[in-house]
Amino acid sequence: MKPPPGKWADLSRRVASTLVLLGIGIMLAVATGIWLRLAMAAISAITFWELAAMTGWKNPRLHPGIFGAWRPFALAVIAFMSQVVATMFGHPLAVLALLFPLVAGIPGAATRDRWTYAVFGLAIMLVAYGLVGFREAYGLNFVLWLMGIVIVSDTAGYFFGRMIGGPKFWPSLSPKKTWSGTIAGWIGALLLGVLLWRLGRGDAMLVWCSPIVCFAGQMGDIAESWLKRRAGVKDSSNLIPGHGGFMDRFDAVTGAVLATMLIGLLTALPAVN
């Protein structure tokens, strides 16, 4: 039976997400040194601008201050410069620069959104910083594995979720996400890890790390859905015409990178050749 038209209505948004992730992968493939750092700083700035708009600064009359209506832009600039300082300078204390946009932005946030701004802002800064570290310490293939997990999870989850349907995973936050699609993402990530391991492209840790990273990426998606519902917006911005904002395309990557950083703190990271 032919599926109803609405069943695949957001396919173009999924394609856009995949293209953005592929674009990031290509950028990481060609960018090194200062260009890699500037690119990650730009990602920090864009996502911070979107975050600022969703956490209490849409109406400058409600939040007067030194920057007024320009506050989101000012925080984006601070995020850019902070990321540059953190990744450019080798001194251990340079990493503290990642906190600058948080310190600058928390006092002016809407009262109910200060913790939200702080948590999401820290995640944004850590992810860009982590991608630079992964690219330079573990190589391009490691970063492509991370992006591959997110793409496989999103693709498998979308198609199997639409075809199989069934109970919703978290209907209050993500009405379209189903358990069938969520589990399909785990299986897809597991199979990718097994494939890379069996082909000799990495060690056996990929088998159990891949589903964990996949699940973290799905939770990143859920977290951003929660943020948008809290802010009362459909998309994080209109930077990608017809497809929302950059945070909408980067949410799963955020969860995946943060989980990988945590795995690296607790144990050795998997080798990806």
N, C-alpha and C positions, 0 to 999 in steps of 0.2 A: 504494500500500500504506500502510495506517495505521501511523504510527510507533509504536514501543514506548513504553509509558507513561513509562518512566524517562528517555526522551530529552529530555523537557521538564520533568523533575521540579524543576529549579531556576528555572523561569520566574518564579515569584513573587519570588524573590530579585532577579532582574533588574528586575522591575517596581518593587520597593522601591528599588533603586539609582536608577532613573530618577526616581522620586518625590522622593527626597532631593535629587537634582541640580536638579530643577525647583523644589523648595522653596528651595534656595540661590539660584537665579536670581531667584525672586520676592522673596526677602529682600533681595538686592542691588538689586532694582528699587525697593523702597520705602525702604530704609535708606540714610541718608547721614550724614555728619558723625560725631558721637559714637556714634550707634546702629550705624552700619556698623562702627566700630572695636570696639565692645563685642561685636558678633556674631562678628567674626573672632577676637577674643580668646577667646570662649567655645569656638569650634571648636578653637583651639589647646589650650585646657585639656582638653577632652574627649579629643582624640586623644593628648595627652601622658599622660593617665591610662591609656589603653589601652596605649600604648607602654611605660610603666613596668611594667605588669603582665606584659608579654611579654618583658622583658629582665632578669629576675632577682629580682623582688621579690614573687613569689607567696607564698613562704614566709618570713615575717619572721624566723623563728628562724635562717635561714641568712644573713640580712643585718641584724643588729641595728644600731641607730644612733639618731640623735637623734629620728627620726620613727617608727621601727619599722614597724608595720603600716600606718601612715598615710602612709608615704613617697610612694606614687603620688598620693595626694590632695594632699599638700603640693607636689609638683612640678607638678601641674595648676594649683594656685593661683599658683605662681611663673610658670608659662607664661602664665597669664591676665594677670597684672600686667605682665609683661615686654612682652607684645604691646601692651598699652595704652600703656605708656611709649614704645615704638618708633613707634607710629602717631599718638600724640597730640601729641608734641613735635616741632617743626620743626627742632631742632638736628641737624646731621649725625651727631653722636656718639650720638644717641638710638637709632640702629639697633643699636648694640652691646648694647642691652638684650635683643635676641633671643638672645644667648648665655647669659644668666643661668641658664635652666633646664638648659642643658648643663653649665655649671660646677657647678651645685648637684647634679646627678644623677650625673655620671660616676663620682665616687669611690665611690658606694654601689652601683653596678651590679655584676652578676655579672661576674667577670673576663673571661669569654669574650664578654660582650655589651657591653663598654664602647664599642668602635668602632661597633657596631650601633646602640646607643642614641644616640651622638653624631651619626651620619649621618642616621638617621631623624628624630631630634629637630630637627636643623637644617633638614631639609626641611619639617617641620611648621611651624616658625616662619616660614620664608621664604615658604611658600605663602600663609598667612593675610596676611602683610605685603604680598605681591605683589598679592593680590586687592584689597586696599584701594587700592594704588597704581594698578592698572589701572582700577578703577571711577572713580576721581577724575581721573586724567590722560587716559584714553582713552574714558571714557564707558560707559554701560550696555551698548550694543550690542556693544562689544568683549568684555565679560565674557560676554554671552549667546552670542557666537560660540564662545568657549572651551568653555562648557558644552555648546553644540550639538555641537561636535566630539566630545566625550566620549560624549554620548548616542547620536549617529549611529554612532560606532565600536562602542560596546557593543551596540547593537541589531542592526546589520548583522552584526557578528561572531557574535553569539549565534544568530540565525536561520539564516544561511547556513552557519555552522559545524555546526549540528545537521542541516541538510538535506543538505549535501554531504558532510560528514565528511572522511575522509582522514587523512593523516599528522598527528601531534601537533606542535604548535609547540615546546613545552618540557615534555615529559611528566613529568620529575622534579619540576617545580615546579607545573605547572598541567595536570593530566591531561586536562581536558576541552577545553582550548584547542587548536584545530586551525589548520593553515596556511590552510585555506580561509576560516575565520572571520577570521583575522588580516588576510589580504589583502582580504577584503570590507570590513573596517573602514577600511583605507587608501583603498579605492575610494570608500566612502561619504563619507569626509572630503574627498577630492579633489572629488567631485561637489558637495558643499556649498560648498566654496571657489569652484568655477567658477560655481555658481548665484548666489552673492552678488556675485561680480565682474560677471557678465553682467547682473544686475539693477541694477547701479550702486550696490550697497550696500557696496562696498569696492574696494580697488585690486587689481591683478593679483598682488600678493604673497600674497594669500589662496590662490591656486591651489597654490603650493608649500609655503606655511607649514602649511596644514591637514593634509596627510598627515604631516608631521614632528611636529606637535603630537599627532596621533592616535597615532603610533608611540610617542611618549614616554608618553602615557597608558597604552598597553598595557604598557609596561615598568614603569610605576608599579604596575599590577595584578600583574605578575610579581614585583616586589620585595616587595610585601606578602605574596604567597603564600610567598615564601622565608622571610620573617620568621615567619609563622605556623608553617611546618614546623620552623623552628629552635626555636621556643618550644614545639612539640608541642601546638598548639591548633588547633581547626577555625575559630574566629572570633576576631576581636580582642577582643570582649566580647559581652555579651548585652543591650546597651542597646536594641537594636531587637528585641523579642521574635520569635523564629523567623527572624530575618534577620541575626543577627550584630551587629557593632559599627559604630561610625562610620568607623573606618579602612577597613573592608570596603567601604563605600559611597563613600569619598573617595579611594581609592588612585589611580584613573586621573586624577582632577582634580589630584592632587599632581604626577604626572609631566607632565601637560599644562601646568600653570602654571610649573613649573620650566623646562621647555623654552622656553616663551614668554619667560620672564625672560632666559634665555641668548641667545635670538634678539635680544632688545632690547639686550643688551650688545654684540653683534657687528654688528648692523645696525639699520636702522629697522624698527619694528613695522608690520604691515599696518594700513591704515585700514579701519575698519568703521563704516559710517554708519547 
